[in-house]
Each structure stands twice: as C-alpha cells, then as structure tokens.
Amino acid sequence: MTNAGQSGYEARQLIRAGRHTGQTSGMAPGFVQANLAIIPAAQANDFLRFCVLNPKPCPLIGHSEPGDWRLPALGRDIDIRTDLPSYRVWRDGKIATETDDITSYWRDDLVAFLLGCSFSFEAPLLEAGLTLHHHELGTDVPVYRTSIPTAQAGPFHGPMVVSMRSFKPADAIRAVQITSRMPGVHGAPVHIGLPESIGIQDLDRPDYGSPVPVPAGELPVFWACGITPQAVVEAAGLEFCITHTPAHMLVTDLRIADLSVL
Amino acid sequence: MTNAGQSGYEARQLIRAGRHTGQTSGMAPGFVQANLAIIPAAQANDFLRFCVLNPKPCPLIGHSEPGDWRLPALGRDIDIRTDLPSYRVWRDGKIATETDDITSYWRDDLVAFLLGCSFSFEAPLLEAGLTLHHHELGTDVPVYRTSIPTAQAGPFHGPMVVSMRSFKPADAIRAVQITSRMPGVHGAPVHIGLPESIGIQDLDRPDYGSPVPVPAGELPVFWACGITPQAVVEAAGLEFCITHTPAHMLVTDLRIADLSVL
C-alpha cells in the first residue's frame, strides 16, 4: 500500500494543507477513520440519544464540547473545521454546499460527533484473505437505504442505511466473525443474502456509492453504515448541520485494535 | 423442558438400564453429547489423524485406551458398551446390525473416539431466542452429504456431511456468532445460502434425518456434522467398526460451557 507507515496525524496534515483532496480510503493504514455529524447544541442531546439507541449505524467514538473544534481524545491537534477533505453543509434537510473548509460556518453552539466507519473493518477482512470487489474495481462501496427503521430520538428518525460487500458463503461466515470483534466500527453485518427483505429492490442501483456486481456463487452481505445520520438529517429537515462528504473521513490517531474486542 | 435438572450421569443410568431407548436430544440440558466411532487399533492412529485434520466435522473431545470401555475424562462410570441407546455395527463398510448393547462385540483392540455434536450448540441458539424448525416439527435435523472433501488420512476419506437449520438472515448472523464460540462442537457454519454450490441438489431430500422446509425469507445454514465419520467409514470399506446410531448419543458429564471459548 503506498500509504504504508503513514500516521493519522500525517494524513490530517496533508488534508489540512490541501495536498490530499480526495477520498480517505487507504490513508494511514491501521488507523481508525470516522464519519462526522456536526449538530447545533439545541439538537445535540437528541442526536447523542439517537447514537446510543442505534449503535450499529452510529457507533459513537467521540464528540466535542459545544463550540470547540478540537477532539484531543481522537488525535493530536485535530481541527474538525479543516481536517477532512470534504464537508457537506445542510440547510433545512438539504445539501446547501460542499466545501473543503468549514471555518466560515463555525458557530459557538456546534457539537461534532464522530462515528466509526467501515473503512476500519475492511483492513482486517483483507488481512484474512477475503476479496473486496469494490477495491478490485477501484470504486466506492455500494450503499442503500433500507426498510429497517432506526430508533427515533427527538427529531432524528429514518431508515437505516447499509453498505454491501459480496463474498462466497464460507468467506461471508468469516466476515461475520471478523467484524463481530469490532462493534466500534459497525460490528457484525445486519443482513445477508435476501436484499428484498430489507427493502432493497435492485442491487444495481445503490442510493449512494457505486454499483458493484455480485458474482454468481456469492452472497451480498450488508453492514449498517455511517451514512445513516445523513439520511436521518434529511428526514428530520434539520435547519442547519454539517456532515462529511461520503468516503471523505476524519483520519484519527486511534488504532483499529483500540476499537476491537476479543 | 421435562429433563430440566437431569445430569449426564442420570441420563446414562436411564439408558444403561433400558429405561430410555430413543434419541438423546433434550436429555441432560447443559451437558455435552457426543458422536461415537469405535475403531480397531490397526486403523486407530489413522482415524486420530483424520479427526485432527478435519476438526469441524470431527471435533475430538475424548478417546479411550485400546480395549478399555471407560472414559473417565468424559464422565463418571461411563461404559461405552452400554451407555448409548443405539449402536451401529459395521462390517466391510456396511451396517451389519443395530443394537442397544455392544458388549458381545467388544474386543481388546478397540479404541473409542468421541466427537462433539450439534445438539450442544442448539441449546445456546434457543437461549438466544432463535427458532429451530425441526424442534417445532418434532423431527430430526436434515443432514446431507456435500461435495466438500475431507482431508484424507490413511483409509479415511470421503465427503463432509452437514446438518441444516434455516433462519431469517439477522438470526443466521447471530447463529454464526454463537456457534463460533464453540469449536469443540463443530463451531461456526461451513456454508450459508447456496446449497447447490456444496453439491446439495434438493434440500427436501436429505441423506440422513428428516426434511424440514425452509420458509420464505429464511436462509439455509449448514454446519459440519458428526455423521461425517459414518460416511467416511462407508467410503473406507472398513472391515469392522462400531458407531452410534444418528441422534443416539453419549451424554457426558462435560458442561457445554467447558467446550466454549470467549
């Protein structure tokens, strides 16, 4: 991997300086990457409850004090306003703009929530010898809205969003075992094999990411996805909030092993 | 459960006395039940190697000294000649007879091998709230020969035999997690979802046990099965050996927790 040996801190410095502008997949191997939701203090307690009630799509790995852009528990010198390659600014439940710097949007009442990301469990899957087809194709993982409801907290409600990777059945079983050890980054899959039973009508038409064909003899396996908060923010019609742009994550100083059990 | 509180020792005493003559499913809840293969000393080392090479179908939990019918490590006062409700005596790879007492067949060169049994992992599945359809129907679990080869050791070779239980997908994922903790009783499933890819053409026609329909919205999940040695004995054409009759097990004094990890 070209980024072998890169630390989370080094990855963030590249991003902050504008020297890395794309997806963060493959940066700082072994370090945890995180989904971002920045919520005004008025709704922040409800969002915290939403995460606690829905730990599979929203595994909370850290949050800031209101108005504070630092996250010392997640990494040295983090500035959440500049350290992701791309942000979405939302108004009234719709994407108002995408930007690489949210300093001008910052307010004293904003709370940053960081949620575990499936990038962190892909490394152990690859180390176990499993094949990830979206890596082979050089595309994003396909992501779908489902008919699985999240548990509501205040204004936050909506469908669970899932990512899909397909495997031969014996490898799917290995993938369940491996990701079960990592509840901090979505944990075990939420579904396997029968997409129509969770409201996915056409695997070839993902709601986010890129389509990735499922080869004959393989089963689609679905993990709860950190894009769920974006579907929820949309459903809530929140007046104002900020998220990461999908696949453009905060790279932290946490080791993947720090979020693993067993 | 009507046998609640029954110990392994109590179950064996009932069987030895001829007061329990049927299957052992449901006896002595919480105690490990075991598959039996009694092999002449001339082939016993090869059979031991076969078990070591194939731990998923043949998880070895104990074996006797040649000619010794006792198994003190597995239970108080076990007499392997009388303590199972039904045995199969094999000659030249074929079942010669079934009997409830093999004392008259015993020889000084026989070695008893005891292998973990899926009955032991059904209790934790039920405790987790999962439904086992063959229990609802009051039948045996369906068991199939597959196209998955075992690793050969001396004369011992042949297809892996698997048992099938179907679940809704989320419950199938739970079943993988729960049985992964129990490598001593077959461990995680070997297959899920696509029976034809392991050589099973028709789920309604099991090779052993009873057919159990797979409801719409469920996936068939397959575990390596302790009947594998019987298929292997048949393929080897062994001059003489003795096994249990399927579903008629040795009930041991081991607790299921003794064979669990994590």
Interface residues (C-beta under 8 A of the other chain):
Chain A: K168 P169 A170 A172 I173 V176 Q177 S180 A188 P189 V190 H191 I192 G193 L194 S197 G217 L219 L262
Chain B: K168 P169 A170 A172 I173 V176 Q177 S180 A188 P189 V190 H191 I192 G193 L194 S197 G217 L219 L262
